[in-house]
């Protein structure tokens, strides 16, 4: 598992708990049997210009899902636990074409290295 920026050093259980409680408003049923591959979150001052990206894998089917979060207020990422189906091919295509996989928060002082780490991780899957 690759954890970056504000989530660096968190365990998979901690990341899943965060997703359930802060993104899913306590409703994390959609995370049953999910493995966290990538966890990124950058929260700015007072929540402004914050963003997140998660890549999850279903432990049973092997399907991949993205979660993208953002906020620009004092409120957090609540209600943004939306699993977007994706494929490894689609992710690698976005990397290759230069579109990237996610956007970093405006307060991320390691923006380029975080994006590069995610690109490398995905290219090695």
C-alpha positions as CSV (number, residue, x, y, z in Angstrom):
1,X,0.0,0.0,0.0
2,X,1.2,3.5,-0.9
3,X,0.2,6.2,1.5
4,X,1.2,9.8,0.8
5,X,1.1,13.4,2.2
6,X,-1.3,13.7,5.1
7,X,-1.9,9.9,5.2
8,X,1.7,8.9,5.1
9,X,2.4,6.2,7.7
10,X,-1.2,5.2,8.2
11,X,-2.1,1.5,8.2
12,X,-4.7,0.1,5.9
13,X,-7.2,-0.3,8.7
14,X,-6.7,3.4,9.6
15,X,-7.2,4.5,6.0
16,X,-10.4,2.4,5.7
17,X,-11.7,3.8,9.0
18,X,-11.0,7.3,7.7
19,X,-12.9,6.6,4.5
20,X,-15.9,5.2,6.3
21,X,-16.1,7.9,9.0
22,X,-15.0,11.1,7.1
23,X,-16.0,10.3,3.5
24,X,-18.9,8.0,3.9
25,X,-20.4,9.7,6.9
26,X,-20.3,6.3,8.8
27,X,-21.7,4.3,5.9
28,X,-18.8,2.1,4.7
29,X,-20.6,-1.0,3.4
30,X,-19.2,-0.4,0.0
31,X,-15.7,-1.0,1.4
32,X,-16.3,-4.6,2.4
33,X,-13.7,-6.8,0.9
34,X,-11.7,-3.8,-0.4
35,X,-7.9,-3.5,-0.3
36,X,-6.3,-0.1,-0.3
37,X,-3.6,0.2,-2.9
38,X,-3.1,4.0,-2.9
39,X,-4.1,6.6,-0.3
40,X,-3.4,10.3,-0.8
41,X,-4.9,13.3,1.0
42,X,-3.7,16.9,1.3
43,X,-5.7,19.2,3.5
44,X,-5.0,22.9,3.4
45,X,-5.5,25.6,6.0
46,X,-9.1,25.6,7.1
47,X,-9.8,22.9,4.6
48,X,-9.2,25.2,1.6
49,X,-7.9,23.7,-1.6
50,X,-7.9,20.2,-0.2
51,X,-7.9,17.0,-2.4
52,X,-7.6,13.3,-2.0
53,X,-7.2,10.2,-4.2
54,X,-7.7,6.5,-3.3
55,X,-7.2,3.4,-5.4
56,X,-8.9,0.3,-4.1
57,X,-9.0,-3.3,-5.2
58,X,-11.8,-5.7,-4.6
59,X,-10.3,-8.7,-2.8
60,X,-12.7,-11.1,-4.5
61,X,-13.2,-9.9,-8.0
62,X,-9.9,-8.0,-8.5
63,X,-11.9,-5.0,-9.8
64,X,-10.3,-1.5,-9.3
65,X,-12.0,1.6,-7.9
66,X,-11.0,5.2,-7.6
67,X,-12.2,7.7,-5.0
68,X,-11.6,11.4,-5.6
69,X,-12.3,14.0,-3.0
70,X,-12.1,17.7,-2.8
71,X,-13.3,20.6,-0.7
72,X,-12.7,24.3,-0.4
73,X,-14.4,25.2,2.9
74,X,-14.4,24.4,6.6
75,X,-16.3,21.2,5.8
76,X,-14.5,18.0,5.0
77,X,-14.8,15.2,2.5
78,X,-18.1,14.0,3.8
79,X,-20.4,12.3,1.3
80,X,-17.6,11.7,-1.2
81,X,-17.3,7.9,-0.7
82,X,-18.1,7.2,-4.3
83,X,-16.4,4.2,-5.8
84,X,-15.6,4.9,-9.5
85,X,-14.9,1.7,-11.4
86,X,-11.7,1.8,-13.3
87,X,-9.2,-0.5,-15.0
88,X,-5.4,-0.7,-14.9
89,X,-5.4,0.0,-18.6
90,X,-7.3,3.2,-18.2
91,X,-5.1,4.4,-15.3
92,X,-1.9,3.7,-17.3
93,X,-3.4,5.4,-20.4
94,X,-4.0,8.6,-18.3
95,X,-0.5,8.5,-17.0
96,X,1.0,7.9,-20.5
97,X,-1.1,10.7,-22.1
98,X,0.0,13.2,-19.3
99,X,-3.5,13.7,-17.9
100,X,-2.5,12.1,-14.6
101,X,-4.5,10.0,-12.2
102,X,-5.4,12.7,-9.7
103,X,-4.9,16.4,-8.7
104,X,-3.0,17.3,-5.6
105,X,-4.1,19.9,-3.1
106,X,-2.8,23.4,-3.3
107,X,-1.0,23.0,0.0
108,X,0.9,19.8,-1.0
109,X,4.5,20.8,-0.9
110,X,5.5,17.4,-2.5
111,X,3.0,17.6,-5.4
112,X,5.3,16.4,-8.1
113,X,6.9,13.6,-6.1
114,X,3.5,12.4,-4.9
115,X,2.2,12.3,-8.4
116,X,5.3,10.5,-9.6
117,X,5.1,7.9,-6.8
118,X,1.5,7.1,-7.7
119,X,2.3,6.9,-11.4
120,X,5.2,4.5,-10.7
121,X,3.1,2.4,-8.3
122,X,0.4,2.0,-10.9
123,X,2.8,1.3,-13.8
124,X,4.3,-1.5,-11.6
125,X,0.9,-3.2,-10.9
